[in-house]
Amino acid sequence: MNRLHRWYCASPRWRSTLARLLPQALAGVDLGDHVLELGCGPGVATPMLAAGARRVTAIDNDTWGLAALQRRDAAAVRLVRGDATALPFASATFSTAVALTMLHHVPTTLLQDRLLREAARTLRPGGLFVGVDVQFSAALWLAHVGDTFMPIPPDTAARRLAAAGFCDVAVAVDSGYIRFAGRVPGAPAGTAR
Ligand SMILES: C[S@@+](CC[C@H](N)C(=O)[O-])C[C@H]1O[C@@H](n2cnc3c(N)ncnc32)[C@H](O)[C@@H]1O
């Protein structure tokens, strides 16, 4: 990420934005026992997720963010350096996967779709994928000079989530952000059918 991003993603302003966005995205969601956070960056959202789940595994391919997160209290959090488009986790590991303002940093549609498929693969049956991302704007495009900026066109999100293997797909666009969610087909283990 460029320097402006590194500063902004760890800033109090971003913290308060996430404190508004995350509850909206997770309204009514039971995170279950093990959350996967994709592209955690410096981990501003990570404690918010850890507050709602027994365990959080946070993955990022940039050591800068992970180092910042490591310095903070992250007892229930496992940090992994790795690529969210090729997740180093067994299939059906997680109860919920969350991708917060990270998909636009994945440089191609092909890789973004691979990330969505990886999220579906590593979720258990019935597991939920929840994402929030930015929409295109000229100001954001400028803020990403020297960085990757590939926002998801909102009208393609539902189709792409379904193609990745999710059902019960929901997409909402609001105030410059897109929220999306999908569930892996099947019932969670132990659920009566
Ligand atoms: C804008 S930051 C968002 C950080 C955090 N999710 C938040 O909302 O505060 C995007 C993060 O996604 C990470 N990222 C981008 N592509 C990735 C990939 N293929 N695998 C893992 N992390 C990735 C970047 O390194 C960066 O830390």
Ligand as a Chemical Component Dictionary entry (heavy atoms), coordinates in Angstrom:
data_LIG
# 
_chem_comp.id                   LIG 
_chem_comp.type                 NON-POLYMER 
_chem_comp.pdbx_formal_charge   0 
_chem_comp.three_letter_code    LIG 
# 
loop_
_chem_comp_atom.comp_id 
_chem_comp_atom.atom_id 
_chem_comp_atom.alt_atom_id 
_chem_comp_atom.type_symbol 
_chem_comp_atom.charge 
_chem_comp_atom.model_Cartn_x 
_chem_comp_atom.model_Cartn_y 
_chem_comp_atom.model_Cartn_z 
_chem_comp_atom.pdbx_ordinal 
LIG C1  C1  C 0  -6.983  -0.826  2.722  1  
LIG S1  S1  S 1  -6.215  -2.082  3.684  2  
LIG C2  C2  C 0  -7.559  -2.551  4.759  3  
LIG C3  C3  C 0  -7.079  -3.102  6.072  4  
LIG C4  C4  C 0  -8.182  -3.543  7.023  5  
LIG N1  N1  N 0  -8.991  -4.594  6.452  6  
LIG C5  C5  C 0  -9.043  -2.385  7.414  7  
LIG O1  O1  O 0  -10.179 -2.285  6.898  8  
LIG O2  O2  O -1 -8.617  -1.575  8.231  9  
LIG C6  C6  C 0  -6.113  -3.458  2.560  10 
LIG C7  C7  C 0  -5.266  -4.601  3.092  11 
LIG O3  O3  O 0  -5.418  -5.735  2.241  12 
LIG C8  C8  C 0  -4.179  -6.374  2.146  13 
LIG N2  N2  N 0  -4.152  -7.246  0.965  14 
LIG C9  C9  C 0  -4.249  -6.871  -0.331 15 
LIG N3  N3  N 0  -4.168  -7.936  -1.132 16 
LIG C10 C10 C 0  -4.035  -9.022  -0.337 17 
LIG C11 C11 C 0  -3.903  -10.416 -0.575 18 
LIG N4  N4  N 0  -3.891  -10.933 -1.826 19 
LIG N5  N5  N 0  -3.767  -11.237 0.473  20 
LIG C12 C12 C 0  -3.775  -10.756 1.749  21 
LIG N6  N6  N 0  -3.894  -9.432  2.036  22 
LIG C13 C13 C 0  -4.019  -8.579  1.005  23 
LIG C14 C14 C 0  -3.181  -5.234  2.092  24 
LIG O4  O4  O 0  -1.868  -5.654  2.391  25 
LIG C15 C15 C 0  -3.768  -4.284  3.131  26 
LIG O5  O5  O 0  -3.241  -4.521  4.405  27 
# 
loop_
_chem_comp_bond.comp_id 
_chem_comp_bond.atom_id_1 
_chem_comp_bond.atom_id_2 
_chem_comp_bond.value_order 
_chem_comp_bond.pdbx_ordinal 
LIG C1  S1  SING 1  
LIG S1  C2  SING 2  
LIG S1  C6  SING 3  
LIG C2  C3  SING 4  
LIG C3  C4  SING 5  
LIG C4  N1  SING 6  
LIG C4  C5  SING 7  
LIG C5  O1  DOUB 8  
LIG C5  O2  SING 9  
LIG C6  C7  SING 10 
LIG C7  O3  SING 11 
LIG C7  C15 SING 12 
LIG O3  C8  SING 13 
LIG C8  N2  SING 14 
LIG C8  C14 SING 15 
LIG N2  C9  SING 16 
LIG N2  C13 SING 17 
LIG C9  N3  DOUB 18 
LIG N3  C10 SING 19 
LIG C10 C11 SING 20 
LIG C10 C13 DOUB 21 
LIG C11 N4  SING 22 
LIG C11 N5  DOUB 23 
LIG N5  C12 SING 24 
LIG C12 N6  DOUB 25 
LIG N6  C13 SING 26 
LIG C14 O4  SING 27 
LIG C14 C15 SING 28 
LIG C15 O5  SING 29 
# 
